[in-house]
Amino acid sequence: MTWFTSTRPPRVAIVVLLLVAAASFFAYHRLLREEPAPYFESAEDHFLYGSIGTEADRGLPYWIWLVLPRVFPEYLPRPGGYASLGVLARDGQEMPIGLSKVTIGVPRVGINCAMCHTASVRASRGDVPVIYPGAPAHQTGAQEYKRFLIACAADPRFTAGTILGEIAKNVRLSLLDRLLYRFAIIPGTRRALLRLRDDDVPLTRRPDSGRGRADVFNPVKFTILGQPIDETIGSADMMPTWNLARAERTSFHWDGLNTSLREAVASSAVNEGATVWWLDRDAVKWDRTEAGRQSSLRRVMEYISALKPPKYPFPIDAKLSAAGAVTFASACARCHGAGGNQTGSVIPFDEVGTDRSRLDAWTSGAADKYNAYGDRHDWKFSGFRETNGYLAAPLEGTWLTAPYLHNGSVPTLTDLLEPPESRPRRFWRGYDVYDPARVGFESAGEDAERAGTVFDVTQPGNGNAGHTYGVTLTPGEKRALLEYLKTL
Amino acid sequence: MTSRLRAVLRALEVAFASLVILGVVWVLVALAIDRPTTYDDIEEHFKYGSIGSEPGGSVLQTVGGVLPPYWIFKSLPSICSDKLPRGYETFGFITEPGKDLPIGVSRRRRLGGDQVGLNCAVCHTSTVRDAPGAAPRIVLGMPAHRLDLQGFVQFVLDCTLDSRLTPDAIRGRLPDRGGPSLFERALLRLGLVDRLKITVLNLRNRIAPALAAELPRWGRGRVDTFNPYKSIQFNWDLSKLPPGELIGASDFPSIWNQKPREGMHLHWDGDNDSVDERNLSAALGAGVTPVTVDHDNLKRVRDWIWTLPPPKYPYAIDGALASRGEPVYQKLCTNCHGDHRFRDGVITGSQIGRVVPLTEIGTDPYRLNSYTVAFAANQYSLYPDSEYRFSHFRKTNGYANHPLDGIWLRAPYLHNGSVPTLRDLLEPPERRPKVFYRGYDVFDQANVGFVSDGPEAQGYSRYDTSLPGNGNGGHVYGATLPEEDKRAIVEYLKTF
């Protein structure tokens, strides 16, 4: 009896302990436990849908992500859900291209490389689009996507009641999950998005990037690199990511600010929110070859190294293009041809004369900081630098990299061969119907205006001057050169 | 206080507490019950069984469903009798003798009350008559060529929001016996009607642009499959869609003989090649949601239509003429449409079930353009986190070649139902009827189709081929054949 009474308090304690343990396990299970990222057998699918580690820090809980366009359609540019932001989808895949889904506690949605490096092209309005992985995502509003999420979080209707009500139309969550969403995940997501808004505030004072462009480095510069907030504008065209192992590809980004492909890939993942510990884990797997256990970044790197630029899908006048090849050899090949002695090198600003905002946005101070960011980690960066100009990229798949120049300020190749004062001053970016006559995407007219965002060359950072090579060619030579450029 | 009084108070307390507990249990049990009215006979199940399209979720925040609770649904025609002189039959609903609800309307106990929903039969059952005086023959699985679904939806929405619809008006129309349960009566007292009106107002606001007066009406036998879907499932603001995208009305199809169709491009534009996924998508149109759908009941329907034979042509066929038509048809049509053996599952023709580009087929473009790339992208998240998640939808660039089994019952023809009879379809577009009437069920044996003009037919939906989405151009195959061959092909098609 004494034994019984004496153990009574411990019994209560055991019950309490068990309850606490169960609650802790549930909290761990639903908030922290990371399941292996879904494995995609093909390298292309991995590029389009695979995880590059951005879910833990920036990942949005899937169910919240799913319903936000339905709860807050007014913050999207037009009906269509995420597709209205130019986010692409293909082949019945659950996730759109460029968005990965990984369970960390609950399923979360992160961004991957394909968000900014996959293009959609249509031959005409009624046509079914062709998706080109690795091509610049000229149709995608990456900044709009982020700002849509921020706008939702800033809305007073971003409440557990509203969001759970919409989720309930799609799935039956258990009572425990509903409680967790109500009291932890939804308020936590809101706070995280509002912190993202705080980081974004300095960037809202600059012109919007619009479709197909991104200011990749300023957000990193002001946050993890701890640089003072400046007024520079870093918006630039999304770049093609194909054939990146070829000999002339010795530096990366428009100004060649890094000289290592592996670092360019890994730092891009950091820019989108990949965490240090995820990079550590991925670096450990670098040399593994078993399916499902490889390094994600290495798979991406190998994919974009081997990816071939897509061929021009419309008819080409062979005779005309042969004539254009001669013009190209004399007027362009030095900087843009295979084996040209300047091809792949940085052309000083004083020579190329294009808009200098993007160049000024990256500094040696930021480069030093980024090189120090991975100190004591396997993946430590060392290739960041400041340059004095823009890269003369080897031209390949050029037809698919419109609009042109680093800031995407010239809609078509035809326009680029005109002197700056004759190039369009205001046009629309993001419409995916191709214009074979001018070589670029349709950039004016009712449909282009509905689909895209306006680009005004008088805005800071949007200047369309410079790169006046070829503007003095005769109209006949230009036509032939354009025809030849289609073959590249 | 005396001990006696104390004992009485204590007893009262206990009684009160027990009552509260009982009340709570009663409410919880009543709300948790989810019980469809069931039918053992598969045809009865098809006509009246529930696929889960009745509202679910919670009384405070209902999920799915477009129709009001059973007792309100029953009282709408009398409350708004000015809008509905002949009850739901005005809209082409078929009510069988002795049945409580029309074909296509199911009943299910959910959220503490009797609810109604739509099922497959509402759009895929109709009637045929041999002559004006003859009795209608109900054919299961044929296109509901008489149904004015748009009129019905508008009526239900309008009448539910009508100021004459009040709890008193509903109570006044309840039967003396066999009326609603005590719980439903309590709900009626506790603001059920107000909440219903809020839900319906929200629904009406969402889909209003797709039903707007300036758009051509769907008319009998047609539905705009995807535009209401865009707003109901995804909350797209329809008023901001590009001009023209909101015009998408097309004919109801037949749903028999599905087995040989698996893998073919289904829907008019061939946007899906899975029968099961197409079925689930159609169920969304009837009002189910990923959480309220009744997969078991839907599967019964699916298994039945898998092998449901197309009804044989019941009138005389000129065998000699049909035999003359067969080789002409084989030469001209089989490649795309297969032949009479499709009803037995024999697939002929290399292009059957494939999409022909719009530039080649040349039929009206609106229906094709109402289905967009962005919409397909959104569909991939339907039925999320389940084996049913949509993955087969694709944007196409034309219209699909469909098999022609039971084609005699599938008039009017072309995806938008713009050509009243098979004989008209074999004429060049400029000689096809420019204005005709849809929804009259007397059969025209000479031309194969329903009688589409004349005093009786004119009482139904007027179809004007000059309206956007209603064009009767394109599909000119056979238009240049001699008259004899055209007649022979039509005769042969009766054997399908």
Interface residues (C-beta under 8 A of the other chain):
Chain A: L66 P69 R70 V71 P73 E74 R78 P79 G80 G81 Y82 A83 S84 V87 L88 A89 D91 G92 Q93 E94 P96 P107 G126 D127 V128 P129 G165 A168 K169 N170 V171 R172 D447 R450
Chain B: G57 Q61 V63 G64 K230 F234 N235 W236 D237 L238 K240 L241 P242 T289 P290 V291 L358 P365 L368 N369 T372 V373 A374 F375 A376 A377 N378 Y380 S381 P384 D385 R389 F390 S391 H392 F393 R394 K395 T396 N397
